[in-house]
Amino acid sequence: MFGLSELAIILIVVIAVIAVKKGPELARTAGRSARIMKAEARAAREGRAEPQVIQGEVLRPGAGGGTEQGSGAR
């Protein structure tokens, strides 16, 4: 029926089709995870208990930030 090379080609095509659909979502998720991991590592080095992560930004305690949004800002 099918040989090993034909099955490999079909598998590569299926993976490529799935990657085109899910690729951007996976990249965004990986970027968010990397930002959170970086914040956690920085907090561990500085001896803080837990960093505060809001929408991908790291806010240092006491810095204020001044970018608080109201509930109707979305």
N, C-alpha and C positions, 0 to 999 in steps of 0.2 A: 504494500500500500504506500505509505510514506516512509522515506528514509530519514536518517538523523539530520541531514542537512536541510531537508524541506521543513521538518518540524522546528528546527532552529530559526529558520527564516520567518515562519509563521509566528513564532513566539516573539521575535524581535519586532515584527509589524504590530502585533497586539500591544506590546509594551509601549511602542512609539505612539500609538493612537491614544492610549490611556494617559501617557505623559503629557500630550498636548492639551488634554482636557483638565487634568489635575495639577499640572506643573506650576502655574502661577499661585494656586492656593497653597501648595506644598512649600513653595519658596517663601511666601509671606509667613507661614507658620514657622519655618526654620529661622527666619529673621527675628521674629518675636521671641522665639526660644533662646536665640543667641543673645539678644539684649537682656533678657531676664537672667541668663546664666552669667553674663558679664557683671550685672548689678549685684548678684549674689556673691560673686568672687570678690568684688570691690568691698562689699560690706564685711565679708569675712576677714579681709586684710586689715580693714580699719577697726575691727573689733565691735562693730555695731551688731545688734541682735538681728535686725531684719530691714532690708531696704524697702522703700515705698515706691512701687511701680504703678504709674498711672498712664495709660495709653502709650506705652512704649518709652516714656520719659522717666528718668530717675530723679526724684526730688530728695535732696539732702535735708535731714531734720534741722529745723531752725532757719533754713534758707528762705522759706516763705513761698517763693515761686511767683506768686501774684497772678497766676493764670487760672484761677478757679472759674468754672463755668456754672451758670445757673441750670436748673432742671429743664428749661425750655430752649437750651442752646443747640439741641440736636435737630 
